[in-house]
Amino acid sequence: MFRRQCEAGGRVLETPSLAAWRCALQREVCVCRQLSVSCAGKFYYITLLRDPVSRYLSEWRHVQRGATWKTSLHMCDGRTPTPEELPSCYEGSDWSGCTLQQFMDCPYNLANNRQVRMLADLSLVGCYNMSTVPEKKRAQLLLESAKKNLRDMAFFGLTEYQRKTQFLFERTFRLRFIRPFMQYNSTRAAGVDLDNATVVSFCDLALNGDLVSPVQVQRIEELNELDMELYDYAKDLFQQRYQYTRQQERWQQRIKNHMQQSHQGLGLSVGLWPSRGQASSQSTLEEGDREREEREDGEEVGRTEEAGARLPTEDYMNQIIKRW
């Protein structure tokens, strides 16, 4: 649930889901129109990224049920792509009933590396004309462009980190959601099921008797190689933003506590620094905060990923702090 008190007129903008914003998800261009209220102020670009394998499977199921993006113009450099530049993967009105193998086999499928393509500046590589830039250089340019635009956004979140996403959103825009985000370890496309034949089976597929084999998962990762790299980069940058914001909040709280103790000390002729007992109590509280944070991290990630050491991709202080 998102709720905002607008400065103009004191009205409230509230929606129970993303769909209510009249923006189509996973489209090349998302334009919000005809909102029931108008808020004065600046508009910010924000986005949510998702684990590429889960996202890909979710889109396949969406297409399998008959969804299309026929109304998407794919505008780039003032024009739409030609049929030769962007062939269709199917004949007829839609691609309903397509198998996962058919979905993966189409070389023109825009589901491949969709997150990188939607974040990158396609004009750098000649839009949808694949002959303009060599394939390897094209991939590199798109990935770097997507990373840059992600860094420059006012905010981005990760589907697999709902609580941290809410925390950063609220601190970035100084807003509060009506209710806390819920982290489901098994979403419609992110459950895990193990048996003798299958290592990974996504929840909504298992419900319909479909299984995703390890070979298919590997193929999806290959088709979304750029998205996989972008997601790893985004996770690292996201964690840096989260840790920095938490540290700033704790530091501000310490200053506030110190100021309160200072005022009390002036009134009672007590030293400005906390006593040994007070320091011990504060240390205990901070330790409790750390333990709670670690516990929440474990619950939040759940089965969606295995934690692993990764070198920082960006210096957060240099890249982000000036924008916040």
Order of alpha helices (4+ residues) and beta strands (2+ residues): beta-beta-beta-alpha-alpha-alpha-alpha-beta-alpha-alpha-alpha-alpha-alpha-alpha
